[in-house]
Amino acid sequence: MASLFDTLQANAFRAGVKARTRQSRKWFQNNVKNLQVSRQGLLKDTALQQTGNTIRGNMYMYFYDPKHKATLPYYDRFPLTVLVDGAPGGFYGLNLHYLPYNTRAKFLDDLMAFGPPNPKESSRLTGLRYNLISGVRKFKEFRPCFKHYLGANVRSQFARVPMTDWEIAIFLPVEQFKKSSKTAVWQESLKQARSPGGISIKNTKAYYTRNRKKKWAI
């Protein structure tokens, strides 16, 4: 079966679209947002790397069943996560599904600034630093995306998305929110991002460590 990512990349190339531009954002959003995509099938896409391990700075798709779902106001069963670091029992990550499409595209551009200027398929954002992201005003989108995921609650293999396909992945309509609609989740996320309070100290990891008795993990 042909790779969805490879097909979209080829179509964009034929349309004369240059990657990581306003034109490419608009093109991919218009050509991806209404696709009927199987999440199970997406994890097996040949453009993605199926793995049981995760590496900081990479983007992953996977199924997840939260430990505290009974008390969470809402949650995403199919996260699209840029892995930030290891965490007790799992990992810290930025789940871009918590942002509306245009906002996550802008946030992705900000994240990409931490990576190599000419990313190849094997490139990783190994220099991604949440302590900087949390303290810079233009990265306030960080707040609703930052999650502590537990390894025991991951319900599939991880599918690593090559950096060259991040621009496609963020527009795929595969978020799977429970207990709330995606529109309501996005409205709440934007409210959190614009709030003058929230996570704003320089070292976010230290913040979570000092407050580890609280149920940050989902």
Secondary structure, 3 states (H helix, E strand, C coil): CCCHHHHHHHHHHHCCCCCCCHHHHHHHHHHHCCCCCCHHHHHCCCCCEEECCCCCCCEEECCECCCCCCCCCCEECCCEEEEEEEECCEEEEEEHHHCCHHHHHHHHHHHHCCCCCCCCCCCCCCCCCHHHHCCCHHHCCHHHHEEEEEHHHECCCEEEECHHHHHHHCCCCCCCEECCCHHHHHHHHHHHHHCCCCCCCCCHHHHHHHCCCCCCEC
